Amino acid sequence: MAEYGRLIDGTVLEFERLLPGPIERVWEYFVNPDLRQKWFCAGKTDNHAGGTLTLSFDHTRISSAPPPQKYADDQGGDFDCEILVYEPPHRLDFSWPSEQGNPPTEVSVQLSERDGQVHLLLRHTRLESAEFINGASAGWHAHLDLLEDNLYGRKVTDFWPLHTALEDEYARRLG
């Protein structure tokens, strides 16, 4: 399991990873729906700022275990996010659906080359409630672990058991 995410100023969640390159390959795992569904979700990605990134969640693609009870009714669906920055293969920023009635949060993915590897910096900003932060922390951490599994050619970890363990750990860490 990789390094835990950090909560900055109570509203910004940040993750860093070093991944095997080349950078164009890692970029494809974020924008190509066939690759993205192996670790996160499917859905089309327009190739320009102002376009749409559709997040088509179906956790049965990445987990054979059933979801925890609190997520049992929230297993799928499509969300259209606005692409805020599209700079291949270095940066992808997009809006993220927020809690009821609140403005969207934002996700920024930045990729750079570092010593023959790809440095990933993922920031999820404008987070509000402790519950949202805890769920986002565990979710991003688990999804990034699956991304690593795919990029390194390892057997992919089952999402829900990993997410559950991480959610408990983030609740302890973030209080």
N, C-alpha and C positions, 0 to 999 in steps of 0.2 A: 504494500500500500504506500502511496506517495505522500509527500508532505501535506500537512493540513492547510486549509485556506486560512486567510487572515481577515478579520473584520477591522476596517479602518474607519475611524470617526463614527462608528455606530450605524453607518448607512452604506458602506462600500465593502463588498466582499471581493477578495483578490486571491487568485491561484497562480502559481508558477510551476511549469514543468519543463524538463529537458527531454526532447523527443528525437527519435532517429529521423534523419532527413531523407531526401532533400526537402527543402521548404515547400516546394510546389506539391509534393505528395501530401504533406500535412495540410496544406491549404485545401486540397481536394476533399479531405475528410470533413471539412467544414461546409463546403459549398456543393458538393456532389451528393444528391439525395441517396443514391445507392450505397455510397460509402458511409454517409452520416447515419443512416438507419442502423448500421452495425454497432454503433456505440451510443447513439443519442435518439434521433428521430428522423423520419423521412420528410419529404416536402420540397417543393421547388424553391430555387433561389434565383432571383433576378440578378444580373451581373452589373448592377449600377446603383449608386446612391439614389434614394427616392423610390426604389423598387420594393418588391415584396419578398420576404423570407417566410415561407410557410412551414410551421412546425407541426408535423403530423405524428403525434405520439401514439405508439402502440407498444407498450412495454413487454408484450408477449414475444416480441422480436429479440429482446435482450435478457429475458428472465423466464426460466421454466418454473420458478417458485411463484406462489400466489402473492399478491401485494399485501402489505399490512392492512388491517381493517380500516384504518383512517383514510387509506388511498383506494379502497375497493371500488368506490363509485367514480373514481377519477382516473380511469385507465386509458383513455384515448381521447381523440379529438384533434381538430386542426385549429391552429392559431396563426393568423396573419400578422406578421411583424414588419415594421418599416425598416428598410436598410438605410442606416444613417451615414455610414462610411463603407465604401467598397474599393479597396486598394490591393488587388492581387499582387503577389501572394503574402502581403504583410499585414493587412488590417481589414477586419470586418466588424462593424458596430451595428447593432440593431435594437429596436425597442423590444420590450418583453411585457406580455400581459401582466397586469398588476392585480392587486386585491380589489374587491368590489368598489367601484366608483372612484378609485384612485388613478392618477395618471400613470402611464406605463413606466416601468423601470427600464434601464438600459444595460445592454451587454456589449463589452468591447473585447475582441480577440485580436491580440497583436502577436505576430510571429517575426522572429529575427534569427539570423544565423549566428551560432556561437560555437566555436571550436569543433566544427564538423557536425554539430547537432542543431536542432531547432529549439530555440527558447520560446515558450508559449507563456504569455501573460494574459489571463482572462480576468476581467473586472466586471462585476455586476453591481451597478450603482442605483442610488435612490431607493434603497430598501427601507421598509418602514417598520413592520411589526417583528417581534422576536420570533414568532412562529414562521413567518415568511423567510426570515434570515436563516433559521435552523433548517428548514426544508430545502432552501436554495443551497446552503452549505453542503449538506449531505448529498443532494442531487448532483451538483456540479462535480464534487469530489468523486462520486461513484461513476458518473459518466466519463470523466477524464481518465479514471483508472481503466475503463473499458476501451477508450481511445488508445491508451498506451498498449493494452493487450493486443489490439488490432495492428498497431504500427510495428510492434516487436514480433508479431507472428505467434503470440502465445495463445493458449486456450483462454477464451474470453470468460471472465468472471460472471457469475449469475448476479444480475443487477439487484433484485429486491433484498436478498440476505445481506449483501454489501451495504446497500442504502440504509437498511434498518440499523446495522451496527454503527454506521457513521452518524446517523441521526442521533442515536443515544450518546455517542462521543461528543458531537458538536453541542448537544444540549448541556453536557457537563462542562465543556470548555468555554462556551459562550454565555452560560448561565442564563 
